[in-house]
Each structure stands twice: as structure tokens, then as C-alpha cells.
Amino acid sequence: MSQSKVWLITGASRGLGFDMAKIALKAGHKVLACYRNKRPQDTPKWDELEALGGIWTQLDVSSDDAESKVKALVSEHGQIDVLVNNAGYAILGSVEDVPLDKVQAIFNTNLLGTLRTIKGVLPSMRERKTGTIVNISSSNAFDPVPALGIYNATKFAMEGYTETLQAEVAAFGVRVLLVEPGSTATEFASETGTGIRVEPSKAYQEGLVKQVSDFLSSEQYASMGASSITVAERIVEAIDGTGSMAGKEIGLRLPLGKDTGAGLGKKATVYTDLANLRDVWGSI
């Protein structure tokens, strides 16, 4: 068992966030499990986490006061050793159809929300010269899917600043981990969960966008994904250096899921092809 640490996990009231909280608690950690606005409706989940020692904490990462609330949690609990930025949601719809106000809203949560919490924990981590920041991205960041263009964009943006963050905070002893899960059995894109589906305009009522949207919001898709519990276990093990991750050198990125392999292969081919265009980029 690794040394007990204080974890703060956003978006912990359901899905992957809840499973990570539960597994981290069973690994001996103290966990602040964040929910957005209201007490989770599934009372057994609430009770289950509390029975394991979890502390439910209200935190809306899209709110302007999220940074100050996280700083208050650092003061209240003495430290935050591991921040897991898990809160987020998906929008299903073509790039053309998604209204700009919905684009702004999802960026406010999926991107700016992670920056608010990082700004909340980083001063303390720098001062103590220790800490781990985990950003939950997606395999869509290297293998984008039609009908998820705006969601994909939030993850591309997250990956961009996370690469930079890693370089900036390494000298302070702070570790940064970018988790890239593939299909996972959660309500990620379902309207019964946190997903939003935009009504398609006439041009997109048939064809690829509708087909992908229907599939991603179906029970069939949810049942095909990797077990959320297993994905959560791998993340906790990668952070702690235990279990299947013991002795492994985990760098910035942690891709998870058998379906991520095809996407990684396609991206590798893209960069190989670009590297082979030496007569083009080398001509400048």
C-alpha cells in the first residue's frame, strides 16, 4: 500500500469519478469527493462513500469561486496531495449546429474548470515541493470522433496546456498525469447522464453525424465500453505506483482501453507521414 494521501476528485457523484473515489479510499487515502450542486440523488452511493471514509464536498468547477473554494479546502485539510480533474460532460452534434453559448458553457467546465482547481492547489504543492495533478482527457484527443467536435476541442485544449504545465512545474516536484481513456461504460454521452444532444439541422438529420450521435447515446454503446471500475483501478494504480502499474515508468500520458490502440496507431501514421515531407517543411 502506498503512503496515505489527501485526494480531491471533481465530478465524483457518478461514473468514473465515483469509482476512482471508492478505489482510492480502499487504498487507504483520504478522499474529498466533489459533487456539483446538489446531493447525489443515488443515496446508496452517498452512503457507500461515507462508509468508506469519503468526504462529500460541494464544488462547481464552472463557478468563478471554484479556485477560492479549492484553496479553502487546502487550508481546511492541511494539504491536497492529489488533484483529479474528472468533472466534465459531452455535447453531441455537428460543429455547425452546436450554438456558441453551449460551446462557451462546455469550455467553461471542461477546460476553465480544470484551470480553476489547478490554480487552487498549485501554490501549496509548489511550497511543499510535492503533489500530483491528474487531468482526465480522452482518446478523442488523438482520435477525434464525428458528432463530438466541440467536446473533442475541449480535450485538445486541455492536452495542450497540460503538456506545458508538466514542463513548468517539474522543477517544483509536482507530477502531472494526462489520462486518456477510450470507450468506458459510463453515461458520458447519454442524456440520462450529463451529456447534451443538440437537435440536428436539416443537413445533418441523416448521415454520419446522426448515426454516430445515435450510437454514442445508446445503451449498446455504454455496454460495449471498458469497465469503469477497471479504468478507475488503473488510474489509481498509476498515481500510486501499485498493482499492475508497480515498477512501470508512467510518463505524462496514460492511454487506457483496448480501443485506444487503433487511434494511437492512426496518429503515429499521421506524424510519420508529416516527418516524411522533409522536402516541404525543410524547404523553409
Residue pairs with C-beta under 8 A, 6 or more apart in sequence:
1 27
1 28
1 242
2 27
2 28
2 240
2 241
2 242
4 28
4 29
4 30
5 29
5 30
5 81
5 82
6 29
6 30
6 32
6 77
6 78
6 79
6 80
6 81
6 82
7 21
7 24
7 29
7 30
7 31
7 32
7 80
7 81
7 82
7 83
7 84
8 31
8 32
8 34
8 57
8 70
8 73
8 80
8 82
8 83
8 84
8 117
8 121
9 17
9 20
9 21
9 24
9 31
9 32
9 33
9 34
9 84
9 86
10 17
10 34
10 59
10 61
10 84
10 85
10 86
10 87
10 113
10 117
11 17
11 34
11 36
11 61
11 86
11 87
11 88
12 18
12 20
12 21
12 31
12 33
12 34
12 35
12 49
12 86
13 33
13 34
13 35
13 36
13 40
13 42
13 45
14 40
14 42
14 45
14 186
14 187
14 193
14 194
15 184
15 186
15 187
15 188
15 193
15 228
16 86
16 136
16 181
16 184
16 186
16 228
16 231
16 232
17 33
17 34
17 84
17 86
17 87
18 33
18 45
18 49
19 228
19 229
19 231
19 232
20 84
20 86
20 232
20 235
20 236
21 31
21 33
21 49
21 54
22 48
22 49
22 52
22 54
22 232
23 229
23 232
23 233
23 236
24 31
24 82
24 236
25 31
25 49
25 52
25 53
25 54
26 52
27 236
27 240
27 242
29 82
30 53
30 55
30 77
31 49
31 53
31 54
31 55
32 54
32 55
32 57
32 73
32 77
32 80
33 49
33 54
33 55
33 56
33 57
34 57
34 58
34 59
34 61
34 87
35 56
35 57
35 58
35 59
36 58
36 59
36 60
36 61
36 87
37 58
37 60
39 46
39 56
40 46
46 56
49 56
50 56
57 73
59 66
59 69
59 70
59 73
59 117
60 66
61 85
61 87
61 109
61 113
61 114
61 116
61 117
62 105
62 108
62 109
62 112
62 113
63 69
66 113
66 116
66 117
66 120
67 116
67 117
67 119
67 120
68 120
69 120
70 80
70 116
70 117
70 119
70 120
70 121
71 120
71 123
73 80
73 120
74 80
74 120
74 121
74 124
79 124
79 128
80 121
80 124
80 125
80 131
81 130
81 131
81 132
82 131
82 132
82 134
82 239
83 117
83 118
83 121
83 131
83 132
83 133
83 134
84 134
84 136
84 235
85 113
85 114
85 117
85 118
85 133
85 134
85 135
85 136
86 136
87 109
87 113
88 109
88 110
88 113
88 136
88 154
88 194
89 106
89 109
89 110
89 188
89 193
89 194
89 195
89 196
90 148
90 151
90 188
90 189
90 194
90 195
90 196
90 216
91 98
91 102
91 106
91 148
91 150
91 151
91 195
91 196
91 197
91 198
92 147
92 148
92 189
92 195
92 196
92 197
92 198
92 213
92 216
92 217
93 147
93 150
93 197
93 198
93 199
93 200
93 204
93 209
93 213
94 146
94 147
94 149
94 198
94 200
94 201
94 204
94 209
95 149
95 150
96 201
96 203
96 204
97 198
97 199
97 200
97 201
97 204
98 149
98 150
98 198
99 198
102 150
102 196
102 198
103 150
106 150
106 151
106 154
106 196
107 153
107 154
107 157
110 151
110 154
110 155
110 158
111 154
111 157
111 158
114 135
114 158
115 161
118 133
118 165
121 131
121 133
122 131
122 133
122 169
122 174
124 131
125 131
125 133
125 169
125 172
125 174
126 169
126 172
126 174
129 172
129 173
129 174
130 173
130 174
131 173
131 174
131 175
132 174
132 175
132 176
132 177
132 239
133 165
133 169
133 174
133 175
133 176
133 177
134 176
134 177
134 179
134 235
134 239
135 158
135 162
135 176
135 177
135 178
135 179
136 179
136 181
137 155
137 158
137 159
137 162
137 178
137 179
137 180
138 151
138 152
138 155
138 180
138 181
139 180
139 181
139 182
139 255
139 257
139 259
139 260
139 263
140 148
140 151
140 152
140 155
141 152
141 155
141 156
141 158
141 159
141 180
142 180
142 263
142 264
142 267
143 260
143 262
143 263
143 264
143 266
143 267
144 152
144 156
145 152
145 212
145 216
146 208
146 209
146 212
147 208
147 209
147 210
147 212
147 213
147 216
148 189
148 212
148 216
158 178
159 178
162 176
162 178
162 252
163 178
163 252
165 176
166 176
166 252
169 176
176 252
177 238
177 239
177 250
177 252
177 254
178 252
178 253
178 254
179 235
179 238
179 254
179 256
180 253
180 254
180 255
180 256
180 260
181 226
181 231
181 255
181 256
181 257
181 260
182 225
182 226
182 255
182 256
182 257
182 258
182 259
182 260
182 263
183 221
183 224
183 225
183 226
183 257
183 259
184 225
184 226
184 227
184 228
184 231
184 257
185 222
185 223
185 224
185 225
185 226
185 227
185 228
186 193
186 222
186 225
186 228
187 193
187 194
187 195
187 222
188 194
188 195
189 195
189 216
189 217
189 221
190 217
190 222
191 197
191 217
195 217
197 213
197 217
200 209
200 210
200 213
204 210
215 221
225 257
226 256
226 257
226 258
226 259
231 256
231 257
233 243
234 244
234 245
234 254
234 256
235 254
235 256
236 242
237 243
237 244
237 245
237 246
238 245
238 248
238 250
238 254
241 247
241 248
241 250
255 264
274 281
